[in-house]
């Protein structure tokens, strides 16, 4: 087989049929493995109907009556496969109508070990989908930077990526951890794997529009990220020191709130105090009201500094986001949405990340909510 495709499902998926139909018309040698944990009764009937209607298609369903976890399901499916290229796809994505979709991936994989596929969010009226659009743009920017300047990357978004079988076997597959996608990418990164970002094919990610679901997912991501960093920070620090010009911009794209905090911390407030003192002196000469102005100046100097830094950072970030949006094909960037993303959404997400790291590093938490490793 040229390519083996793996689609893990928990419970059910209303997009599987569309994905299988698209793959059926692809002109490559392929095999498809659908691993289902705890299928619902309705989804079990759909699977049965699919087997009866399309027996000629090379689709193998692996049904687990209990929840074994994504890593276990994928490792088992890979063991049954024969493709040189392994394509991992989540079941809650949409694929474009491209008859050359798989062939393009197979051709690109001739020159790399791990391929991160372009991911975008289809914006809807939902506030969370609008915010996630810019978040996923930042994911793509980071992958592009890593691919362009290092040809290596310690992370990958697990909703859609490909890996050469040789590298998968070299790192011994997925491990039973919360962030199994980042973990396998890190281990491949440390094995000197080649990394590429592929803009010519994409997937469309669905995101939660419900705040409770979003919060539960983000708590899991935060814990998974903290556990990942706790295990690999020594090795990653060595690489960070060698390529700070790549890692630092990527960090700021992912978490804009860090930039505000970092710059505010390193820039002293003394110049702001001096400027306001001179201004107060000028007013005292002119209007004899120096004391009240001076006291207000001292109280507001830090606030003014943070505001100036924040707005300067936002303007710079907006310019960079706009430039990359054109380069990577994200044409729906709106300034007012980006403003909310920069100052509100990313700050909330950063607070959840900090809480997750506290839970892992200080309280010893070892798994995320609603997750089976």
GILIN-V256217 format. One record per residue. N is the residue number from 1. RES is the residue in three letters. PHI is phi in radians with two decimals (NA if undefined). OMEGA is omega as a letter, one per 30 degrees, with the letter a starting at -180 (none if undefined). NEAR is the number of other C-alpha atoms within 10 Angstrom. Layout:
N&RES&PHI&OMEGA&NEAR + N&RES&PHI&OMEGA&NEAR
//
This chain:
1&UNK&NA&l&12 + 2&UNK&-1.25&a&16 + 3&UNK&-2.56&l&24 + 4&UNK&-1.98&a&23 + 5&UNK&-1.96&a&22 + 6&UNK&-2.21&a&25 + 7&UNK&-2.23&l&24 + 8&UNK&-1.45&a&24 + 9&UNK&-2.37&l&22 + 10&UNK&-1.98&l&18 + 11&UNK&1.49&a&17 + 12&UNK&-2.85&l&21 + 13&UNK&-2.59&l&17 + 14&UNK&-1.64&l&11 + 15&UNK&-2.01&a&13 + 16&UNK&-1.09&a&19 + 17&UNK&-1.01&l&13 + 18&UNK&-1.12&l&13 + 19&UNK&-1.13&a&18 + 20&UNK&-1.16&l&15 + 21&UNK&-1.12&l&11 + 22&UNK&-1.09&a&17 + 23&UNK&-1.17&a&23 + 24&UNK&-1.07&a&18 + 25&UNK&-1.72&a&13 + 26&UNK&-1.55&a&15 + 27&UNK&-1.59&l&12 + 28&UNK&-2.44&l&17 + 29&UNK&-1.35&a&13 + 30&UNK&-2.51&l&21 + 31&UNK&-2.54&a&21 + 32&UNK&-2.20&l&22 + 33&UNK&-2.09&l&21 + 34&UNK&-1.95&a&23 + 35&UNK&-1.77&a&22 + 36&UNK&-2.04&l&28 + 37&UNK&-1.68&l&21 + 38&UNK&0.80&a&17 + 39&UNK&-1.14&l&21 + 40&UNK&-1.23&l&15 + 41&UNK&-1.07&a&11 + 42&UNK&-1.11&a&10 + 43&UNK&-1.25&l&16 + 44&UNK&-1.07&l&16 + 45&UNK&-1.16&l&12 + 46&UNK&-1.10&l&14 + 47&UNK&-1.09&l&20 + 48&UNK&-1.08&l&11 + 49&UNK&-1.11&a&11 + 50&UNK&-1.12&l&15 + 51&UNK&-1.08&a&15 + 52&UNK&-1.27&a&10 + 53&UNK&-1.43&a&10 + 54&UNK&-2.30&a&11 + 55&UNK&-1.18&a&10 + 56&UNK&-1.30&a&8 + 57&UNK&-1.31&a&16 + 58&UNK&-1.50&l&13 + 59&UNK&-2.10&l&19 + 60&UNK&-1.97&l&17 + 61&UNK&-1.68&l&16 + 62&UNK&-1.98&a&15 + 63&UNK&-1.81&l&16 + 64&UNK&-1.98&a&15 + 65&UNK&-1.22&l&12 + 66&UNK&-2.12&a&12 + 67&UNK&-1.43&a&17 + 68&UNK&-1.57&a&15 + 69&UNK&1.76&a&20 + 70&UNK&-1.10&a&25 + 71&UNK&-1.08&l&21 + 72&UNK&-1.09&a&17 + 73&UNK&-1.09&a&23 + 74&UNK&-1.23&l&19 + 75&UNK&-1.05&l&16 + 76&UNK&-1.11&a&14 + 77&UNK&-1.16&l&22 + 78&UNK&-1.08&l&19 + 79&UNK&-1.10&l&10 + 80&UNK&-1.62&a&11 + 81&UNK&-1.69&a&20 + 82&UNK&-2.37&a&15 + 83&UNK&-1.23&l&19 + 84&UNK&-1.33&l&17 + 85&UNK&-1.84&l&26 + 86&UNK&-1.92&a&25 + 87&UNK&-1.93&a&23 + 88&UNK&-1.87&a&20 + 89&UNK&-2.30&l&20 + 90&UNK&-1.27&a&18 + 91&UNK&-1.53&a&21 + 92&UNK&-1.91&l&18 + 93&UNK&-2.07&l&21 + 94&UNK&-1.96&l&18 + 95&UNK&-2.01&l&16 + 96&UNK&-1.29&l&12 + 97&UNK&-1.38&a&11 + 98&UNK&-2.17&a&14 + 99&UNK&-1.15&a&14 + 100&UNK&-1.85&a&14 + 101&UNK&-0.97&a&20 + 102&UNK&-1.25&l&23 + 103&UNK&-1.09&l&17 + 104&UNK&-1.07&l&15 + 105&UNK&-1.15&l&20 + 106&UNK&-1.05&a&19 + 107&UNK&-1.15&a&12 + 108&UNK&-1.15&a&18 + 109&UNK&-1.26&l&21 + 110&UNK&-1.20&a&11 + 111&UNK&-2.11&a&12 + 112&UNK&-2.66&l&18 + 113&UNK&-1.78&l&23 + 114&UNK&-2.26&a&30 + 115&UNK&-2.14&l&24 + 116&UNK&-1.62&a&26 + 117&UNK&-1.56&a&24 + 118&UNK&-0.97&a&25 + 119&UNK&-2.24&l&23 + 120&UNK&-2.35&l&22 + 121&UNK&-1.83&l&22 + 122&UNK&-1.36&a&15 + 123&UNK&-1.22&l&17 + 124&UNK&-2.18&l&11 + 125&UNK&-1.30&l&8 + 126&UNK&-1.13&l&13 + 127&UNK&-1.05&a&14 + 128&UNK&-1.15&l&18 + 129&UNK&-1.17&l&20 + 130&UNK&-1.12&l&23 + 131&UNK&-1.22&a&21 + 132&UNK&-1.12&l&22 + 133&UNK&-1.01&a&25 + 134&UNK&-1.33&l&26 + 135&UNK&-1.12&l&22 + 136&UNK&-1.22&l&19 + 137&UNK&-1.06&l&24 + 138&UNK&-1.14&l&21 + 139&UNK&-1.02&a&19 + 140&UNK&-1.15&l&25 + 141&UNK&-1.05&a&24 + 142&UNK&-1.11&l&24 + 143&UNK&-1.13&l&27 + 144&UNK&-1.11&l&23 + 145&UNK&-1.06&a&19 + 146&UNK&-1.12&a&21 + 147&UNK&-1.16&a&19 + 148&UNK&-1.30&a&14 + 149&UNK&-1.88&a&11 + 150&UNK&-2.20&a&14 + 151&UNK&1.00&l&19 + 152&UNK&-2.56&l&25 + 153&UNK&-2.76&a&27 + 154&UNK&-1.51&a&19 + 155&UNK&-2.55&l&21 + 156&UNK&-2.63&l&25 + 157&UNK&-1.43&a&18 + 158&UNK&-1.26&a&18 + 159&UNK&-1.22&l&19 + 160&UNK&-2.89&l&23 + 161&UNK&-2.75&a&23 + 162&UNK&-2.13&a&26 + 163&UNK&-2.58&l&22 + 164&UNK&-1.23&a&22 + 165&UNK&-1.01&a&21 + 166&UNK&-1.01&l&13 + 167&UNK&-1.27&l&19 + 168&UNK&-1.01&l&21 + 169&UNK&-1.25&l&12 + 170&UNK&-1.13&l&12 + 171&UNK&-1.65&l&17 + 172&UNK&1.11&l&13 + 173&UNK&1.25&a&21 + 174&UNK&-1.33&l&22 + 175&UNK&-1.86&a&17 + 176&UNK&-1.43&l&14 + 177&UNK&-2.28&a&22 + 178&UNK&-1.17&a&27 + 179&UNK&-1.74&a&26 + 180&UNK&-1.16&a&20 + 181&UNK&-1.26&l&20 + 182&UNK&-1.14&a&21 + 183&UNK&-1.08&a&25 + 184&UNK&-1.21&l&22 + 185&UNK&-1.16&l&25 + 186&UNK&-1.15&a&23 + 187&UNK&-1.15&l&21 + 188&UNK&-1.20&l&26 + 189&UNK&-1.01&a&21 + 190&UNK&-1.28&l&17 + 191&UNK&-1.61&l&12 + 192&UNK&1.14&l&14 + 193&UNK&-1.29&l&20 + 194&UNK&-1.51&a&18 + 195&UNK&-2.15&l&28 + 196&UNK&-2.48&l&25 + 197&UNK&-1.81&a&27 + 198&UNK&-1.98&a&21 + 199&UNK&-1.53&a&15 + 200&UNK&-1.31&l&12 + 201&UNK&-2.18&a&18 + 202&UNK&-2.58&l&17 + 203&UNK&-2.18&l&19 + 204&UNK&-1.97&a&17 + 205&UNK&-1.57&l&21 + 206&UNK&-1.62&a&15 + 207&UNK&-2.14&a&20 + 208&UNK&-1.19&l&15 + 209&UNK&-1.83&l&15 + 210&UNK&-1.74&a&12 + 211&UNK&-1.10&a&11 + 212&UNK&-1.14&l&10 + 213&UNK&-1.11&l&12 + 214&UNK&-1.07&a&14 + 215&UNK&-1.13&l&14 + 216&UNK&-1.09&l&14 + 217&UNK&-1.08&a&16 + 218&UNK&-1.22&l&18 + 219&UNK&-1.09&l&20 + 220&UNK&-1.13&l&22 + 221&UNK&-1.05&a&19 + 222&UNK&-1.12&l&26 + 223&UNK&-1.14&l&28 + 224&UNK&-1.06&l&25 + 225&UNK&-1.12&l&19 + 226&UNK&-1.14&l&25 + 227&UNK&-1.12&l&25 + 228&UNK&-1.09&a&18 + 229&UNK&-1.17&l&15 + 230&UNK&-1.06&a&13 + 231&UNK&-1.41&a&11 + 232&UNK&-1.99&a&14 + 233&UNK&-1.10&a&13 + 234&UNK&-1.12&a&11 + 235&UNK&-1.11&a&12 + 236&UNK&-1.21&l&15 + 237&UNK&-1.06&l&12 + 238&UNK&-1.06&l&10 + 239&UNK&-1.27&l&14 + 240&UNK&-1.09&a&15 + 241&UNK&-1.11&a&10 + 242&UNK&-1.30&a&10 + 243&UNK&-2.30&a&13 + 244&UNK&-1.14&a&12 + 245&UNK&-1.19&l&11 + 246&UNK&-1.72&a&16 + 247&UNK&-1.24&a&18 + 248&UNK&-1.12&l&12 + 249&UNK&-1.03&l&16 + 250&UNK&-1.09&l&20 + 251&UNK&-1.12&a&14 + 252&UNK&-1.25&l&17 + 253&UNK&-1.17&a&23 + 254&UNK&-1.24&a&19 + 255&UNK&-2.30&a&19 + 256&UNK&-1.00&a&23 + 257&UNK&-1.07&l&22 + 258&UNK&-1.09&a&16 + 259&UNK&-1.06&l&19 + 260&UNK&-1.07&a&20 + 261&UNK&-1.13&a&13 + 262&UNK&-1.13&a&11 + 263&UNK&-1.18&l&14 + 264&UNK&-1.09&a&18 + 265&UNK&-1.31&a&11 + 266&UNK&-1.60&l&8 + 267&UNK&-1.57&a&12 + 268&UNK&-1.21&a&12 + 269&UNK&-1.56&a&16 + 270&UNK&-1.01&a&11 + 271&UNK&-1.11&l&12 + 272&UNK&-1.20&l&16 + 273&UNK&-1.07&a&19 + 274&UNK&-1.06&a&14 + 275&UNK&-1.10&a&13 + 276&UNK&-1.23&l&20 + 277&UNK&-1.14&l&18 + 278&UNK&-1.08&l&12 + 279&UNK&-1.10&l&15 + 280&UNK&-1.12&l&22 + 281&UNK&-1.09&l&18 + 282&UNK&-1.06&a&14 + 283&UNK&-1.15&a&16 + 284&UNK&-1.15&l&16 + 285&UNK&-1.18&a&10 + 286&UNK&-1.44&a&10 + 287&UNK&-2.20&l&9 + 288&UNK&1.06&l&12 + 289&UNK&-2.26&a&14 + 290&UNK&-1.14&a&17 + 291&UNK&-1.05&l&13 + 292&UNK&-1.04&l&11 + 293&UNK&-1.14&a&17 + 294&UNK&-1.11&l&20 + 295&UNK&-1.10&l&13 + 296&UNK&-1.11&a&12 + 297&UNK&-1.08&l&21 + 298&UNK&-1.09&a&15 + 299&UNK&-1.27&a&12 + 300&UNK&-1.89&a&15 + 301&UNK&-1.04&a&19 + 302&UNK&-1.15&l&17 + 303&UNK&-1.10&l&13 + 304&UNK&-1.11&l&14 + 305&UNK&-1.09&a&17 + 306&UNK&-1.11&l&19 + 307&UNK&-1.10&l&14 + 308&UNK&-1.12&l&13 + 309&UNK&-1.14&a&18 + 310&UNK&-1.07&a&21 + 311&UNK&-1.20&l&14 + 312&UNK&-1.13&l&13 + 313&UNK&-1.11&l&18 + 314&UNK&-1.14&l&19 + 315&UNK&-1.07&l&14 + 316&UNK&-1.14&l&12 + 317&UNK&-1.11&l&18 + 318&UNK&-1.07&l&18 + 319&UNK&-1.12&l&13 + 320&UNK&-1.18&l&13 + 321&UNK&-1.04&a&20 + 322&UNK&-1.11&l&18 + 323&UNK&-1.09&l&12 + 324&UNK&-1.21&l&18 + 325&UNK&-1.07&l&19 + 326&UNK&-1.28&a&12 + 327&UNK&-1.19&a&12 + 328&UNK&-1.74&l&15 + 329&UNK&1.49&l&12 + 330&UNK&-1.79&a&19 + 331&UNK&-1.74&a&11 + 332&UNK&-1.94&l&14 + 333&UNK&-1.38&l&17 + 334&UNK&-2.13&a&12 + 335&UNK&-1.08&a&13 + 336&UNK&-1.21&l&9 + 337&UNK&-1.23&l&14 + 338&UNK&-1.13&l&22 + 339&UNK&-1.08&l&16 + 340&UNK&-1.15&l&14 + 341&UNK&-1.07&a&21 + 342&UNK&-1.20&a&23 + 343&UNK&-1.65&a&16 + 344&UNK&-2.02&a&14 + 345&UNK&-1.04&a&19 + 346&UNK&-1.15&l&19 + 347&UNK&-1.21&l&17 + 348&UNK&-1.11&l&13 + 349&UNK&-1.09&l&17 + 350&UNK&-1.12&l&18 + 351&UNK&-1.10&l&13 + 352&UNK&-1.15&l&19 + 353&UNK&-1.10&l&21 + 354&UNK&-1.06&l&15 + 355&UNK&-1.09&l&16 + 356&UNK&-1.12&l&25 + 357&UNK&-1.19&l&22 + 358&UNK&-1.11&l&15 + 359&UNK&-1.07&a&17 + 360&UNK&-1.37&a&21 + 361&UNK&-1.37&a&15 + 362&UNK&-1.83&a&9 + 363&UNK&-1.82&l&10 + 364&UNK&1.32&l&11 + 365&UNK&-1.16&a&15 + 366&UNK&-2.17&l&14 + 367&UNK&-2.64&a&17 + 368&UNK&-1.65&l&23 + 369&UNK&-1.21&l&13 + 370&UNK&0.96&a&9 + 371&UNK&-2.48&l&13 + 372&UNK&-2.11&l&15 + 373&UNK&-1.57&none&16
//
